[in-house]
Amino acid sequence: MQASLVSLSKLRSVAATNETGRGAGRVADVVVRWNGSDPYPLVTGVVLQIGDRQVFQPVASIVRLDAGGVVVRDLGLDAGGFVRREGELRLVSDFLGRQLVDVDGVKVLRAEDLFLAPVLGRIRLVAVAGEVGHWWARIFAHGRTGRERLVDWSAVHPFGEPGSELRLQVPHEGLRRLHPGELADLLEELDQPARDELTTALDRGAVADALEEMEPERIEDILRDAPPQRAAELVAAMEPDEAVDVLRDMERAEADAILARVPPEVARQLTQLLGYPETMAGGFMTTTLARALATEAVGEVRQHLAELKDHRADIDSVAVLDEAGRLIADIPLFDLLAATDDTPVSDLLGDTTPVTIHPEAFLDEVVDRLTEARASSVVVVGPDGRPMGRVLADDVIDALKEGGLRLKLPWLFH
């Protein structure tokens, strides 16, 4: 197929002719029909520039379209201009210069040229050439070669103006398979309109997972640009400790506007965490806890864990409570895995004491507690003995990376 590729830029640089060889203007644009489901959009015609007017020639009137140019049948006196029909797009007007995602390569490109080719006897859009990297990288690379890549169109997700046929209602299936870190990289490279389109099109849980892989200030930019309700949905879908990191760095009015739109239970949890300085355990713990009663069977606990699968990264143990809700043990997931479904949770308690800490404990105390116990997490317990949350080792690492001893006053006392 490579030998039969037709470059759009070169096609526009040659004159169109009729069957007798007489000039018929030049190609101003190529029209395709695409709804996002066809991997290779079908060419439905060309727009010819003849003097100061444009004339549309449907594909039935095109005798030849290849690397040598375009040959059309004689233009009738009634030849009219292009009128867009549903699903039709103009390659020059709608595609060139716009950002798109190469889903297979997990890269953001800006369309510099498009390529057509015959597929099963019909001309289709089959590839795009673009530059990889940020705008500043392209400036420093000016004059160099080798940065352009040819990308198969079936691996492309483009972005368009609101209401444009180019703006896909259903995102490319490949985007759904990306890991959170890969999606985070794409969001950081896209400009604001494309980023807003992508965060709106994808499942909010997938976007929330990607946001958690980004630095708080970058998340703040995305939330600020998003519609208020969408920003609230994303915050509600994030892990509580990650969401609090972002809200704490936002302007108070902006954060309050988001908190006013999240579900009441989520708002209560986030407000509780915001009430602690970020260097105290209560300020960087997660409120996502897997709980169980000593009277339950292991099979029941496994069902509870299945319901928390979206929070798997924040669960390494199950907090066991008494009838009053007080913590009496913390069972590692491996112990539950090794037990049979009918095993009572009480049989797994043993003589060990759960590793706990109070919410006002500072970061250095949390570090000491974890290292002394050689544990991967510590349960944050209130004065009444009830668990409030959990601090995992990676939470401690994140807190240390953020500066550790940098103190911010609790919000609730402002």
C-alpha positions in Angstrom: 0.0 0.0 0.0 2.9 2.4 0.7 3.6 2.7 -3.0 0.0 3.8 -3.7 -0.2 6.4 -0.9 -1.4 9.8 -2.0 -0.2 12.8 0.0 -2.8 15.5 0.6 -0.3 18.3 0.5 1.1 17.1 -2.8 -2.4 16.6 -4.2 -3.1 20.2 -3.5 0.0 21.4 -5.2 -0.9 20.0 -8.7 -3.6 21.2 -11.1 -6.8 19.1 -11.6 -7.7 18.3 -15.2 -10.7 17.0 -17.1 -10.6 13.9 -19.3 -9.3 16.0 -22.3 -6.4 17.4 -20.3 -7.9 20.8 -19.8 -7.3 22.5 -16.5 -10.1 22.1 -14.0 -8.8 24.2 -11.2 -6.8 22.9 -8.2 -7.7 20.7 -5.3 -8.7 22.9 -2.4 -9.9 20.0 -0.2 -10.9 16.4 0.0 -14.2 15.2 1.6 -14.5 12.0 3.5 -17.4 10.4 5.4 -16.6 9.2 8.9 -18.5 8.4 12.1 -15.6 7.0 14.0 -16.5 3.4 13.6 -15.0 2.9 10.1 -11.2 2.5 10.6 -10.5 4.2 7.2 -12.9 7.0 6.2 -14.2 6.8 2.7 -13.5 9.6 0.2 -16.8 11.0 -1.1 -15.5 13.8 -3.3 -13.1 16.7 -3.8 -13.5 20.5 -3.6 -12.0 22.3 -6.6 -10.9 25.9 -6.5 -11.7 27.5 -9.9 -11.0 31.1 -9.9 -12.8 32.8 -7.0 -15.3 29.9 -6.5 -15.2 26.4 -5.2 -16.9 23.5 -6.9 -17.7 20.1 -5.3 -17.1 17.0 -7.4 -18.5 13.8 -5.9 -16.5 10.6 -6.2 -18.7 9.4 -9.0 -17.3 12.3 -11.2 -13.7 11.5 -10.4 -11.9 9.6 -13.1 -8.6 9.3 -11.4 -7.2 10.3 -8.0 -3.6 9.2 -7.4 -0.1 10.6 -6.8 -0.2 12.1 -10.3 -3.2 14.3 -9.5 -6.9 14.4 -10.0 -8.8 13.9 -13.2 -12.5 14.7 -13.3 -15.3 14.6 -15.8 -16.3 17.9 -17.5 -17.8 20.3 -15.1 -21.4 21.1 -15.9 -22.8 24.6 -15.7 -24.8 23.5 -12.7 -21.8 22.4 -10.7 -22.3 23.7 -7.2 -20.2 24.3 -4.1 -19.7 21.9 -1.2 -22.7 21.4 1.1 -21.7 19.3 4.1 -23.8 16.2 4.7 -24.1 14.3 8.0 -20.8 12.5 8.8 -18.8 14.4 6.2 -15.5 16.1 7.0 -13.1 18.2 5.0 -9.5 17.0 5.4 -7.9 20.4 5.1 -10.4 22.4 7.0 -11.2 19.9 9.7 -8.0 17.8 10.2 -4.8 19.6 9.3 -3.1 21.3 12.2 -5.2 19.6 14.8 -4.0 17.5 17.7 -4.7 13.8 17.6 -3.7 10.8 19.7 -1.8 7.8 18.2 -3.4 5.2 20.5 -1.0 2.4 19.5 2.2 4.5 20.1 0.6 6.5 23.0 1.7 9.8 21.5 0.2 13.1 20.9 0.7 14.3 17.3 -0.4 17.4 15.3 -1.6 16.5 11.8 0.9 17.9 9.2 -0.2 15.8 6.2 -2.8 13.1 5.4 -2.5 10.2 3.1 -5.1 8.5 0.9 -4.9 5.1 -0.8 -7.2 2.7 -2.7 -8.6 0.0 -0.4 -10.7 -2.7 -2.1 -11.3 -0.4 -5.1 -12.3 2.7 -3.2 -10.2 5.7 -2.0 -9.9 6.0 1.7 -8.0 8.1 4.3 -5.4 5.6 5.6 -2.7 7.5 7.4 -1.5 10.8 8.9 1.9 12.3 9.3 2.6 14.5 12.3 5.2 15.7 14.7 5.8 14.2 18.1 6.4 16.2 21.2 5.6 19.5 22.9 5.5 22.8 21.0 8.8 23.9 22.5 10.5 20.7 21.4 9.4 21.4 17.8 10.8 24.9 18.0 14.2 23.6 19.0 14.0 20.9 16.4 13.3 23.3 13.6 15.2 22.4 10.5 15.9 18.9 11.6 14.4 15.8 9.9 13.1 12.6 11.3 10.5 13.9 13.8 7.6 13.2 11.5 5.8 9.9 11.9 3.4 8.1 9.6 0.5 6.7 11.7 -2.1 4.3 10.6 -5.5 6.0 10.7 -7.1 3.1 12.4 -5.0 3.9 15.5 -6.0 7.6 15.6 -8.3 9.6 17.9 -8.7 13.2 16.6 -10.0 16.3 18.3 -12.3 18.9 16.9 -14.3 22.0 17.6 -17.5 21.6 19.8 -20.3 20.3 17.7 -17.9 19.3 14.9 -18.4 15.9 13.2 -14.7 15.4 14.1 -15.5 15.3 17.8 -16.3 11.7 18.4 -19.1 10.7 20.7 -17.4 7.4 21.4 -13.7 7.5 22.1 -11.3 5.2 20.3 -11.4 1.7 21.9 -7.7 1.8 22.3 -7.9 4.7 24.8 -9.9 2.5 27.1 -7.0 0.0 27.3 -4.4 2.6 28.3 -2.8 2.3 31.7 -3.4 5.3 34.0 0.2 6.5 33.6 -0.1 6.4 29.8 -3.3 8.4 29.9 -1.8 10.9 32.3 1.1 11.5 29.9 -1.4 12.2 27.0 -3.4 14.6 29.1 -0.2 16.5 30.0 0.7 16.9 26.3 -2.7 17.9 24.9 -3.8 21.5 24.7 -6.8 22.6 26.7 -9.6 22.1 24.2 -8.4 18.5 23.3 -7.8 17.7 27.0 -11.3 18.8 27.9 -12.8 16.7 25.1 -10.9 13.7 26.2 -11.7 14.0 29.9 -15.4 14.4 28.9 -15.5 11.4 26.5 -13.8 8.9 28.8 -15.2 7.2 31.8 -14.6 9.4 34.8 -13.1 6.5 36.8 -10.4 6.1 34.1 -9.7 9.8 34.1 -9.6 9.9 37.9 -7.0 7.1 37.9 -4.9 9.0 35.4 -5.1 12.2 37.4 -3.7 10.4 40.4 -0.6 9.8 38.4 -0.1 13.5 37.8 1.4 16.3 40.0 -1.2 18.2 42.0 -0.6 21.4 40.1 -1.3 19.7 36.8 -4.5 18.2 38.2 -5.5 21.6 39.4 -5.2 23.0 35.9 -7.4 20.3 34.5 -10.1 20.7 37.2 -10.1 24.5 36.8 -10.6 24.2 33.0 -13.4 21.5 33.3 -17.1 22.4 33.9 -17.8 22.6 37.6 -19.9 19.5 37.7 -17.4 17.4 35.7 -14.6 18.6 38.1 -16.7 17.5 41.0 -17.3 14.1 39.5 -13.6 13.6 38.9 -12.7 14.6 42.4 -15.3 12.2 43.8 -13.9 9.4 41.8 -10.3 10.0 43.0 -8.9 8.3 46.1 -9.7 10.6 49.1 -6.0 11.3 50.0 -5.2 12.1 46.4 -8.2 14.4 46.0 -7.3 16.2 49.2 -3.8 16.9 47.9 -5.3 18.8 45.0 -8.0 20.6 46.9 -5.5 21.8 49.5 -3.4 23.5 46.9 -6.4 25.2 45.2 -7.9 28.6 46.0 -10.4 28.2 48.8 -13.3 29.4 46.7 -12.5 27.0 43.9 -12.2 24.0 46.2 -15.4 25.0 48.0 -17.2 25.1 44.7 -16.1 21.5 44.0 -17.0 20.3 47.5 -20.5 21.7 47.1 -21.1 19.5 44.1 -19.7 16.2 45.3 -21.9 13.6 47.1 -22.5 14.6 50.7 -20.6 11.5 52.1 -17.6 12.2 49.9 -17.7 15.9 50.9 -17.7 14.8 54.6 -14.7 12.6 54.2 -12.7 15.2 52.2 -13.6 18.0 54.7 -12.4 15.7 57.6 -9.1 15.2 55.9 -8.7 18.9 55.1 -9.1 19.6 58.8 -5.6 18.2 59.4 -2.3 19.7 58.3 -0.8 17.7 55.4 2.1 16.6 57.7 -0.1 14.9 60.1 -1.4 11.3 59.6 -5.0 12.6 59.3 -3.9 14.9 56.5 -2.5 12.3 54.2 -4.3 9.1 55.1 -6.9 7.5 52.8 -10.4 6.9 54.2 -10.8 3.9 51.9 -10.9 1.0 54.4 -11.8 -2.7 53.9 -13.7 -3.7 57.1 -14.9 -7.0 58.5 -16.5 -8.3 61.7 -14.8 -11.1 63.7 -18.1 -13.0 63.4 -18.0 -13.1 59.6 -16.7 -15.8 57.4 -13.8 -15.3 55.0 -16.1 -15.8 52.0 -18.2 -12.8 53.1 -15.1 -10.7 53.5 -14.0 -11.6 50.0 -17.3 -10.3 48.7 -16.7 -7.0 50.4 -13.3 -6.8 48.9 -14.7 -7.4 45.4 -16.9 -4.4 45.9 -13.8 -2.3 46.6 -11.9 -3.5 43.5 -11.6 0.1 42.2 -9.6 1.0 45.3 -7.3 -2.1 45.2 -4.2 0.1 45.3 -5.1 1.4 48.7 -6.0 -1.9 50.3 -3.3 -4.2 51.7 -5.2 -5.5 54.8 -8.7 -5.8 56.2 -9.5 -4.0 59.5 -11.4 -6.3 61.8 -13.9 -4.6 64.2 -15.9 -5.6 67.2 -19.6 -5.1 67.5 -19.0 -1.5 68.6 -16.9 -0.7 65.6 -13.6 -0.7 67.4 -10.5 -2.0 65.8 -9.3 -5.4 67.2 -7.1 -6.7 64.4 -5.7 -6.0 60.9 -5.5 -9.1 58.7 -3.2 -9.1 55.7 -4.8 -10.0 52.3 -2.5 -13.0 52.0 -4.0 -14.6 55.2 -7.5 -14.2 53.6 -6.3 -15.7 50.4 -4.8 -18.7 52.1 -8.0 -19.4 54.1 -11.1 -21.2 52.9 -14.4 -19.4 52.4 -16.0 -21.0 55.5 -13.2 -20.1 57.8 -14.4 -17.7 60.6 -12.5 -14.4 60.6 -12.0 -14.9 64.3 -9.7 -17.9 63.5 -7.3 -15.6 61.7 -6.8 -13.0 64.5 -4.0 -14.7 66.4 -2.1 -12.8 69.1 -0.8 -9.9 67.0 -1.7 -6.3 67.8 -2.8 -4.1 64.9 -0.3 -1.4 63.9 -2.1 1.9 64.7 -1.4 5.6 65.0 -3.5 8.6 66.0 -4.6 11.2 63.4 -2.5 14.0 64.9 0.8 12.1 64.6 3.3 13.9 62.5 5.1 12.5 59.5 8.2 11.5 61.3 6.2 9.6 63.9 4.4 7.7 61.2 7.7 6.8 59.5 9.0 5.5 62.9 5.9 3.5 63.5 6.0 1.8 60.1 9.7 1.0 60.3 9.4 -0.4 63.8 6.6 -2.7 62.9 8.1 -3.5 59.5 4.6 -3.0 58.1 3.3 -1.8 54.7 0.6 0.3 56.3 -0.7 1.7 59.6 -4.3 2.1 60.6 -5.3 5.6 61.8 -7.5 5.2 64.9 -9.6 7.9 66.7 -9.8 8.4 70.4 -12.8 6.0 70.5 -10.8 3.1 69.0 -12.7 3.3 65.7 -10.6 3.3 62.5 -10.6 6.5 60.6 -8.4 5.6 57.7 -5.1 4.0 56.6 -1.6 5.4 55.8 0.2 3.2 53.3 4.0 3.3 52.8 3.5 5.0 49.4 1.5 7.8 51.1 4.5 8.4 53.4 6.8 8.6 50.4 4.5 11.0 48.6 4.3 13.2 51.8 8.1 13.2 52.0 8.4 14.2 48.4 6.1 17.1 48.9 8.4 18.5 51.5 7.5 16.6 54.7 7.9 19.4 57.2 6.0 22.0 55.2 3.0 22.8 57.3 -0.3 24.1 56.1 -2.9 25.2 58.6 -6.1 23.1 58.9 -8.9 24.4 56.7 -11.5 24.1 59.4 -9.8 26.6 61.5 -9.6 29.3 58.9 
